[in-house]
Amino acid sequence: MIADIKKRALHRTKILEGQMRGLEKMVENEDYCMDIITQSLAIQKSLRSLNKLLVENHLRTHVADMFANGQQDVAVDELLKVYELNNVRGD
């Protein structure tokens, strides 16, 4: 993993960890539903940010290597699978 992206991804996971703990407390305390939903949506946004970092790393490392080694079809298939997962499960 590219060092800068790894550092940023780990930072994002720490933020997500704190957000999840906060969400759990809110549910346990039976906080106002709209506040819980707002927290959940913030977590989803943080996950999207983490995923963007991971895709960037994959493109800059693995996909670049695949293209250099003539494995363009494999790289394209992988990215299409991720795109499909996002569109099917990301809504």
N, CA, C and O atoms as CSV, one atom per row, in Angstrom:
chain,resi,resn,atom,element,x,y,z
A,1,MET,N,N,0.847,-1.181,0.000
A,1,MET,CA,C,0.000,0.000,0.000
A,1,MET,C,C,0.890,1.239,0.000
A,1,MET,O,O,1.933,1.269,0.653
A,2,ILE,N,N,0.475,2.236,-0.723
A,2,ILE,CA,C,1.212,3.501,-0.767
A,2,ILE,C,C,1.149,4.127,0.631
A,2,ILE,O,O,0.080,4.235,1.231
A,3,ALA,N,N,2.316,4.535,1.132
A,3,ALA,CA,C,2.442,4.982,2.528
A,3,ALA,C,C,1.450,6.090,2.891
A,3,ALA,O,O,0.792,6.004,3.928
A,4,ASP,N,N,1.331,7.111,2.071
A,4,ASP,CA,C,0.432,8.222,2.376
A,4,ASP,C,C,-1.028,7.765,2.403
A,4,ASP,O,O,-1.798,8.169,3.275
A,5,ILE,N,N,-1.394,6.929,1.450
A,5,ILE,CA,C,-2.775,6.437,1.406
A,5,ILE,C,C,-3.041,5.537,2.604
A,5,ILE,O,O,-4.116,5.595,3.201
A,6,LYS,N,N,-2.071,4.709,2.955
A,6,LYS,CA,C,-2.228,3.840,4.128
A,6,LYS,C,C,-2.442,4.665,5.387
A,6,LYS,O,O,-3.312,4.353,6.201
A,7,LYS,N,N,-1.646,5.720,5.545
A,7,LYS,CA,C,-1.777,6.595,6.716
A,7,LYS,C,C,-3.169,7.221,6.770
A,7,LYS,O,O,-3.807,7.248,7.822
A,8,ARG,N,N,-3.630,7.722,5.628
A,8,ARG,CA,C,-4.955,8.349,5.577
A,8,ARG,C,C,-6.074,7.331,5.792
A,8,ARG,O,O,-7.074,7.638,6.440
A,9,ALA,N,N,-5.911,6.129,5.257
A,9,ALA,CA,C,-6.928,5.085,5.423
A,9,ALA,C,C,-7.012,4.650,6.885
A,9,ALA,O,O,-8.108,4.464,7.414
A,10,LEU,N,N,-5.871,4.488,7.533
A,10,LEU,CA,C,-5.877,4.113,8.950
A,10,LEU,C,C,-6.510,5.211,9.801
A,10,LEU,O,O,-7.249,4.926,10.743
A,11,HIS,N,N,-6.220,6.461,9.465
A,11,HIS,CA,C,-6.840,7.587,10.175
A,11,HIS,C,C,-8.360,7.529,10.019
A,11,HIS,O,O,-9.104,7.727,10.980
A,12,ARG,N,N,-8.804,7.255,8.796
A,12,ARG,CA,C,-10.240,7.168,8.521
A,12,ARG,C,C,-10.862,6.026,9.329
A,12,ARG,O,O,-11.971,6.177,9.843
A,13,THR,N,N,-10.167,4.882,9.451
A,13,THR,CA,C,-10.729,3.762,10.216
A,13,THR,C,C,-10.854,4.116,11.702
A,13,THR,O,O,-11.787,3.670,12.370
A,14,LYS,N,N,-9.932,4.903,12.208
A,14,LYS,CA,C,-10.027,5.336,13.615
A,14,LYS,C,C,-11.244,6.243,13.806
A,14,LYS,O,O,-11.959,6.132,14.801
A,15,ILE,N,N,-11.466,7.122,12.862
A,15,ILE,CA,C,-12.644,7.998,12.920
A,15,ILE,C,C,-13.909,7.154,12.878
A,15,ILE,O,O,-14.835,7.368,13.661
A,16,LEU,N,N,-13.944,6.190,11.957
A,16,LEU,CA,C,-15.107,5.314,11.837
A,16,LEU,C,C,-15.357,4.533,13.126
A,16,LEU,O,O,-16.499,4.353,13.548
A,17,GLU,N,N,-14.277,4.077,13.736
A,17,GLU,CA,C,-14.404,3.338,14.994
A,17,GLU,C,C,-15.093,4.196,16.056
A,17,GLU,O,O,-15.982,3.722,16.762
A,18,GLY,N,N,-14.685,5.445,16.164
A,18,GLY,CA,C,-15.304,6.353,17.120
A,18,GLY,C,C,-16.751,6.652,16.768
A,18,GLY,O,O,-17.611,6.728,17.645
A,19,GLN,N,N,-17.012,6.822,15.485
A,19,GLN,CA,C,-18.381,7.086,15.055
A,19,GLN,C,C,-19.289,5.895,15.368
A,19,GLN,O,O,-20.434,6.076,15.782
A,20,MET,N,N,-18.783,4.695,15.173
A,20,MET,CA,C,-19.586,3.493,15.460
A,20,MET,C,C,-19.866,3.367,16.957
A,20,MET,O,O,-20.975,3.013,17.359
A,21,ARG,N,N,-18.866,3.654,17.771
A,21,ARG,CA,C,-19.095,3.625,19.226
A,21,ARG,C,C,-20.159,4.642,19.615
A,21,ARG,O,O,-21.021,4.364,20.449
A,22,GLY,N,N,-20.093,5.818,19.009
A,22,GLY,CA,C,-21.087,6.841,19.285
A,22,GLY,C,C,-22.477,6.408,18.852
A,22,GLY,O,O,-23.452,6.644,19.565
A,23,LEU,N,N,-22.573,5.778,17.689
A,23,LEU,CA,C,-23.858,5.289,17.198
A,23,LEU,C,C,-24.424,4.220,18.138
A,23,LEU,O,O,-25.616,4.218,18.445
A,24,GLU,N,N,-23.570,3.334,18.579
A,24,GLU,CA,C,-24.013,2.282,19.506
A,24,GLU,C,C,-24.584,2.888,20.796
A,24,GLU,O,O,-25.628,2.456,21.285
A,25,LYS,N,N,-23.893,3.884,21.331
A,25,LYS,CA,C,-24.371,4.553,22.541
A,25,LYS,C,C,-25.716,5.227,22.302
A,25,LYS,O,O,-26.607,5.183,23.151
A,26,MET,N,N,-25.848,5.844,21.147
A,26,MET,CA,C,-27.100,6.540,20.829
A,26,MET,C,C,-28.269,5.558,20.789
A,26,MET,O,O,-29.355,5.849,21.289
A,27,VAL,N,N,-28.031,4.389,20.186
A,27,VAL,CA,C,-29.090,3.373,20.129
A,27,VAL,C,C,-29.389,2.854,21.534
A,27,VAL,O,O,-30.549,2.728,21.923
A,28,GLU,N,N,-28.332,2.555,22.289
A,28,GLU,CA,C,-28.532,2.068,23.658
A,28,GLU,C,C,-29.314,3.074,24.502
A,28,GLU,O,O,-30.173,2.690,25.296
A,29,ASN,N,N,-29.016,4.354,24.330
A,29,ASN,CA,C,-29.680,5.403,25.106
A,29,ASN,C,C,-31.029,5.807,24.536
A,29,ASN,O,O,-31.716,6.668,25.085
A,30,GLU,N,N,-31.396,5.178,23.434
A,30,GLU,CA,C,-32.649,5.494,22.749
A,30,GLU,C,C,-32.750,6.983,22.432
A,30,GLU,O,O,-33.769,7.624,22.687
A,31,ASP,N,N,-31.664,7.514,21.868
A,31,ASP,CA,C,-31.660,8.914,21.452
A,31,ASP,C,C,-32.717,9.150,20.375
A,31,ASP,O,O,-33.305,8.212,19.836
A,32,TYR,N,N,-32.933,10.398,20.087
A,32,TYR,CA,C,-33.894,10.820,19.066
A,32,TYR,C,C,-33.527,10.170,17.729
A,32,TYR,O,O,-32.378,10.236,17.294
A,33,CYS,N,N,-34.505,9.548,17.088
A,33,CYS,CA,C,-34.269,8.777,15.857
A,33,CYS,C,C,-33.535,9.578,14.787
A,33,CYS,O,O,-32.630,9.058,14.133
A,34,MET,N,N,-33.911,10.817,14.608
A,34,MET,CA,C,-33.279,11.629,13.566
A,34,MET,C,C,-31.798,11.861,13.865
A,34,MET,O,O,-30.985,11.952,12.945
A,35,ASP,N,N,-31.449,11.955,15.145
A,35,ASP,CA,C,-30.043,12.098,15.519
A,35,ASP,C,C,-29.273,10.820,15.205
A,35,ASP,O,O,-28.134,10.875,14.740
A,36,ILE,N,N,-29.893,9.672,15.459
A,36,ILE,CA,C,-29.253,8.383,15.170
A,36,ILE,C,C,-29.063,8.233,13.655
A,36,ILE,O,O,-28.009,7.798,13.193
A,37,ILE,N,N,-30.085,8.594,12.901
A,37,ILE,CA,C,-29.997,8.511,11.442
A,37,ILE,C,C,-28.902,9.437,10.925
A,37,ILE,O,O,-28.146,9.062,10.028
A,38,THR,N,N,-28.812,10.622,11.472
A,38,THR,CA,C,-27.769,11.568,11.065
A,38,THR,C,C,-26.382,10.979,11.315
A,38,THR,O,O,-25.490,11.099,10.475
A,39,GLN,N,N,-26.209,10.348,12.465
A,39,GLN,CA,C,-24.929,9.708,12.787
A,39,GLN,C,C,-24.654,8.552,11.824
A,39,GLN,O,O,-23.528,8.388,11.354
A,40,SER,N,N,-25.666,7.764,11.535
A,40,SER,CA,C,-25.512,6.652,10.602
A,40,SER,C,C,-25.115,7.149,9.217
A,40,SER,O,O,-24.253,6.556,8.568
A,41,LEU,N,N,-25.727,8.213,8.772
A,41,LEU,CA,C,-25.387,8.784,7.467
A,41,LEU,C,C,-23.958,9.331,7.447
A,41,LEU,O,O,-23.267,9.233,6.433
A,42,ALA,N,N,-23.522,9.901,8.558
A,42,ALA,CA,C,-22.144,10.388,8.655
A,42,ALA,C,C,-21.160,9.219,8.538
A,42,ALA,O,O,-20.109,9.343,7.909
A,43,ILE,N,N,-21.508,8.101,9.142
A,43,ILE,CA,C,-20.665,6.903,9.056
A,43,ILE,C,C,-20.599,6.414,7.610
A,43,ILE,O,O,-19.532,6.043,7.120
A,44,GLN,N,N,-21.739,6.418,6.938
A,44,GLN,CA,C,-21.759,5.989,5.541
A,44,GLN,C,C,-20.877,6.887,4.676
A,44,GLN,O,O,-20.186,6.410,3.776
A,45,LYS,N,N,-20.907,8.183,4.955
A,45,LYS,CA,C,-20.061,9.116,4.211
A,45,LYS,C,C,-18.582,8.819,4.499
A,45,LYS,O,O,-17.753,8.860,3.590
A,46,SER,N,N,-18.260,8.527,5.741
A,46,SER,CA,C,-16.879,8.183,6.096
A,46,SER,C,C,-16.435,6.897,5.409
A,46,SER,O,O,-15.289,6.792,4.972
A,47,LEU,N,N,-17.326,5.927,5.311
A,47,LEU,CA,C,-17.006,4.681,4.608
A,47,LEU,C,C,-16.749,4.945,3.124
A,47,LEU,O,O,-15.833,4.370,2.536
A,48,ARG,N,N,-17.551,5.806,2.531
A,48,ARG,CA,C,-17.325,6.161,1.121
A,48,ARG,C,C,-15.951,6.814,0.948
A,48,ARG,O,O,-15.255,6.565,-0.037
A,49,SER,N,N,-15.575,7.643,1.907
A,49,SER,CA,C,-14.271,8.289,1.856
A,49,SER,C,C,-13.148,7.250,1.960
A,49,SER,O,O,-12.152,7.335,1.242
A,50,LEU,N,N,-13.313,6.281,2.848
A,50,LEU,CA,C,-12.332,5.205,2.982
A,50,LEU,C,C,-12.266,4.399,1.692
A,50,LEU,O,O,-11.178,4.082,1.212
A,51,ASN,N,N,-13.415,4.069,1.134
A,51,ASN,CA,C,-13.440,3.295,-0.110
A,51,ASN,C,C,-12.739,4.040,-1.241
A,51,ASN,O,O,-12.052,3.427,-2.057
A,52,LYS,N,N,-12.909,5.339,-1.290
A,52,LYS,CA,C,-12.245,6.137,-2.320
A,52,LYS,C,C,-10.729,6.023,-2.189
A,52,LYS,O,O,-10.023,5.890,-3.189
A,53,LEU,N,N,-10.235,6.074,-0.967
A,53,LEU,CA,C,-8.795,5.910,-0.740
A,53,LEU,C,C,-8.326,4.528,-1.187
A,53,LEU,O,O,-7.275,4.397,-1.815
A,54,LEU,N,N,-9.099,3.509,-0.866
A,54,LEU,CA,C,-8.720,2.145,-1.225
A,54,LEU,C,C,-8.733,1.938,-2.738
A,54,LEU,O,O,-7.861,1.263,-3.285
A,55,VAL,N,N,-9.717,2.516,-3.405
A,55,VAL,CA,C,-9.766,2.429,-4.868
A,55,VAL,C,C,-8.575,3.174,-5.470
A,55,VAL,O,O,-7.949,2.689,-6.412
A,56,GLU,N,N,-8.267,4.340,-4.932
A,56,GLU,CA,C,-7.110,5.088,-5.426
A,56,GLU,C,C,-5.841,4.254,-5.301
A,56,GLU,O,O,-5.054,4.169,-6.244
A,57,ASN,N,N,-5.644,3.643,-4.146
A,57,ASN,CA,C,-4.458,2.816,-3.948
A,57,ASN,C,C,-4.435,1.651,-4.937
A,57,ASN,O,O,-3.397,1.342,-5.523
A,58,HIS,N,N,-5.579,1.016,-5.114
A,58,HIS,CA,C,-5.664,-0.126,-6.028
A,58,HIS,C,C,-5.322,0.298,-7.460
A,58,HIS,O,O,-4.595,-0.400,-8.167
A,59,LEU,N,N,-5.848,1.438,-7.872
A,59,LEU,CA,C,-5.561,1.930,-9.223
A,59,LEU,C,C,-4.085,2.253,-9.403
A,59,LEU,O,O,-3.490,1.931,-10.431
A,60,ARG,N,N,-3.502,2.890,-8.400
A,60,ARG,CA,C,-2.105,3.324,-8.520
A,60,ARG,C,C,-1.117,2.170,-8.392
A,60,ARG,O,O,0.024,2.282,-8.842
A,61,THR,N,N,-1.536,1.069,-7.787
A,61,THR,CA,C,-0.608,-0.046,-7.572
A,61,THR,C,C,-1.006,-1.257,-8.419
A,61,THR,O,O,-0.402,-1.518,-9.460
A,62,HIS,N,N,-1.995,-1.975,-7.981
A,62,HIS,CA,C,-2.363,-3.238,-8.610
A,62,HIS,C,C,-2.825,-3.079,-10.057
A,62,HIS,O,O,-2.382,-3.819,-10.935
A,63,VAL,N,N,-3.705,-2.125,-10.306
A,63,VAL,CA,C,-4.206,-1.944,-11.670
A,63,VAL,C,C,-3.068,-1.499,-12.591
A,63,VAL,O,O,-2.966,-1.975,-13.722
A,64,ALA,N,N,-2.228,-0.605,-12.124
A,64,ALA,CA,C,-1.080,-0.173,-12.936
A,64,ALA,C,C,-0.199,-1.372,-13.277
A,64,ALA,O,O,0.252,-1.502,-14.415
A,65,ASP,N,N,0.051,-2.251,-12.300
A,65,ASP,CA,C,0.851,-3.456,-12.550
A,65,ASP,C,C,0.158,-4.390,-13.535
A,65,ASP,O,O,0.800,-4.960,-14.417
A,66,MET,N,N,-1.168,-4.544,-13.378
A,66,MET,CA,C,-1.911,-5.410,-14.292
A,66,MET,C,C,-1.811,-4.901,-15.725
A,66,MET,O,O,-1.606,-5.680,-16.656
A,67,PHE,N,N,-1.957,-3.592,-15.896
A,67,PHE,CA,C,-1.862,-3.028,-17.243
A,67,PHE,C,C,-0.450,-3.207,-17.797
A,67,PHE,O,O,-0.279,-3.502,-18.979
A,68,ALA,N,N,0.554,-3.029,-16.951
A,68,ALA,CA,C,1.942,-3.188,-17.391
A,68,ALA,C,C,2.238,-4.633,-17.789
A,68,ALA,O,O,3.096,-4.883,-18.636
A,69,ASN,N,N,1.529,-5.581,-17.181
A,69,ASN,CA,C,1.754,-7.001,-17.449
A,69,ASN,C,C,0.736,-7.593,-18.414
A,69,ASN,O,O,0.617,-8.814,-18.520
A,70,GLY,N,N,0.004,-6.738,-19.115
A,70,GLY,CA,C,-0.930,-7.214,-20.127
A,70,GLY,C,C,-2.183,-7.866,-19.572
A,70,GLY,O,O,-2.821,-8.663,-20.260
A,71,GLN,N,N,-2.543,-7.542,-18.342
A,71,GLN,CA,C,-3.734,-8.131,-17.716
A,71,GLN,C,C,-4.864,-7.112,-17.612
A,71,GLN,O,O,-5.554,-7.043,-16.595
A,72,GLN,N,N,-5.047,-6.332,-18.655
A,72,GLN,CA,C,-6.059,-5.289,-18.644
A,72,GLN,C,C,-7.454,-5.856,-18.378
A,72,GLN,O,O,-8.238,-5.262,-17.638
A,73,ASP,N,N,-7.760,-7.002,-18.981
A,73,ASP,CA,C,-9.094,-7.588,-18.807
A,73,ASP,C,C,-9.373,-7.936,-17.346
A,73,ASP,O,O,-10.489,-7.749,-16.863
A,74,VAL,N,N,-8.362,-8.440,-16.646
A,74,VAL,CA,C,-8.525,-8.776,-15.222
A,74,VAL,C,C,-8.807,-7.512,-14.423
A,74,VAL,O,O,-9.703,-7.493,-13.579
A,75,ALA,N,N,-8.043,-6.458,-14.690
A,75,ALA,CA,C,-8.218,-5.193,-13.971
A,75,ALA,C,C,-9.604,-4.614,-14.229
A,75,ALA,O,O,-10.277,-4.166,-13.302
A,76,VAL,N,N,-10.024,-4.624,-15.482
A,76,VAL,CA,C,-11.336,-4.078,-15.834
A,76,VAL,C,C,-12.433,-4.902,-15.166
A,76,VAL,O,O,-13.387,-4.334,-14.635
A,77,ASP,N,N,-12.314,-6.231,-15.184
A,77,ASP,CA,C,-13.319,-7.091,-14.542
A,77,ASP,C,C,-13.430,-6.802,-13.050
A,77,ASP,O,O,-14.536,-6.735,-12.513
A,78,GLU,N,N,-12.291,-6.631,-12.375
A,78,GLU,CA,C,-12.309,-6.309,-10.945
A,78,GLU,C,C,-13.049,-5.001,-10.683
A,78,GLU,O,O,-13.907,-4.925,-9.804
A,79,LEU,N,N,-12.711,-3.996,-11.441
A,79,LEU,CA,C,-13.332,-2.689,-11.228
A,79,LEU,C,C,-14.821,-2.714,-11.550
A,79,LEU,O,O,-15.613,-2.052,-10.879
A,80,LEU,N,N,-15.203,-3.469,-12.564
A,80,LEU,CA,C,-16.623,-3.601,-12.871
A,80,LEU,C,C,-17.377,-4.308,-11.751
A,80,LEU,O,O,-18.521,-3.960,-11.459
A,81,LYS,N,N,-16.749,-5.293,-11.125
A,81,LYS,CA,C,-17.376,-5.983,-9.991
A,81,LYS,C,C,-17.604,-5.017,-8.833
A,81,LYS,O,O,-18.670,-5.023,-8.218
A,82,VAL,N,N,-16.620,-4.200,-8.541
A,82,VAL,CA,C,-16.755,-3.222,-7.461
A,82,VAL,C,C,-17.834,-2.204,-7.810
A,82,VAL,O,O,-18.647,-1.834,-6.963
A,83,TYR,N,N,-17.836,-1.762,-9.047
A,83,TYR,CA,C,-18.859,-0.819,-9.500
A,83,TYR,C,C,-20.245,-1.431,-9.346
A,83,TYR,O,O,-21.170,-0.779,-8.862
A,84,GLU,N,N,-20.382,-2.683,-9.759
A,84,GLU,CA,C,-21.670,-3.365,-9.646
A,84,GLU,C,C,-22.085,-3.537,-8.191
A,84,GLU,O,O,-23.247,-3.308,-7.853
A,85,LEU,N,N,-21.157,-3.935,-7.325
A,85,LEU,CA,C,-21.466,-4.077,-5.893
A,85,LEU,C,C,-21.939,-2.744,-5.313
A,85,LEU,O,O,-22.886,-2.702,-4.528
A,86,ASN,N,N,-21.283,-1.677,-5.700
A,86,ASN,CA,C,-21.663,-0.358,-5.203
A,86,ASN,C,C,-23.065,0.013,-5.666
A,86,ASN,O,O,-23.855,0.547,-4.887
A,87,ASN,N,N,-23.371,-0.259,-6.901
A,87,ASN,CA,C,-24.679,0.105,-7.434
A,87,ASN,C,C,-25.803,-0.793,-6.932
A,87,ASN,O,O,-26.938,-0.338,-6.791
A,88,VAL,N,N,-25.509,-2.052,-6.661
A,88,VAL,CA,C,-26.527,-2.964,-6.176
A,88,VAL,C,C,-26.730,-2.785,-4.673
A,88,VAL,O,O,-27.863,-2.747,-4.194
A,89,ARG,N,N,-25.632,-2.677,-3.939
A,89,ARG,CA,C,-25.708,-2.625,-2.488
A,89,ARG,C,C,-25.500,-1.229,-1.927
A,89,ARG,O,O,-25.722,-1.004,-0.737
A,90,GLY,N,N,-25.083,-0.298,-2.753
A,90,GLY,CA,C,-24.735,1.030,-2.258
A,90,GLY,C,C,-25.888,2.006,-2.167
A,90,GLY,O,O,-25.712,3.140,-1.723
A,91,ASP,N,N,-27.054,1.579,-2.580
A,91,ASP,CA,C,-28.195,2.501,-2.556
A,91,ASP,C,C,-28.863,2.548,-1.206
A,91,ASP,O,O,-29.838,3.276,-1.025
